[in-house]
């Protein structure tokens, strides 16, 4: 039976806190979001976007895009019949295929470093959220970190190293190694956007405070340094292959070098797009996937 939409569905809504979502009933409808694809040109100053097209274009929740490293597919989370599963869009034909079809809900599809499996956040029968893996075709599920929960988001580093957003009051940033099977808290009061930084040994994360949110860098050595402020009221970011940060504010897309200033790339304001949330850039740096919140139906 299809069941259980997890609280983490709501993480795609602008400004909604993790703590408030923890008690949302599984029957509550998720926000309606679409995944768009645009051509990205990083050679211009500032970079430019073009050829925007809607990949999902339906009433419902389609979110959390992740480009496959080979450049031929885009993974995402889709909610249908009170259930979330992982889907894949072929970027040549733009056709979608369902990968996972389980009694539980899966979120945050990510290709693991070895390239043979997908890691996901899985909401189990009792509501526990843990890090799991599937083969790339959606088969052979297995739990990766038995004793670390509730996990909300994750990003892979080198080898078996994985960075985790673990729900709680406050939410904590935890660094785990699959070989050890445990995780160590490295920061608190953090946002949902976790990334491995291109060309560097380490991760980025967003640290939240009343004075304003900051983008931080966690080096492989464990040292944390500052990469500057986020855009106001933004909690989602991504990296380009050449080491620039992309964020959205409302319907506007911005970019900057960690040591530079924000530059406007595009304003996607139109009737069908209320605001832009999650973002992803492909390995070639010529495609941008973005999640757009649909207008509320009267």
Secondary structure by P-SEA (a helix, b strand, c coil): cccccccccccccccccccccccccccccccbbbbbbbbbbcccccccccccccccccccccccccccccccccccccccccbbbbbbbcccccbbbbccccccccccccccccccccccccccccbbbbbbbbccccccccccccccccccccccccccbbbbbcccccbbbbbbbccccbbbbcccccccccccccccccbbbbbbcccbbbbbbbccccbbbbccccccccccccccccbbbbbbcccbbbbbcccbbbbbcccccccccccccbbbbcccccbbbbbbbccccc
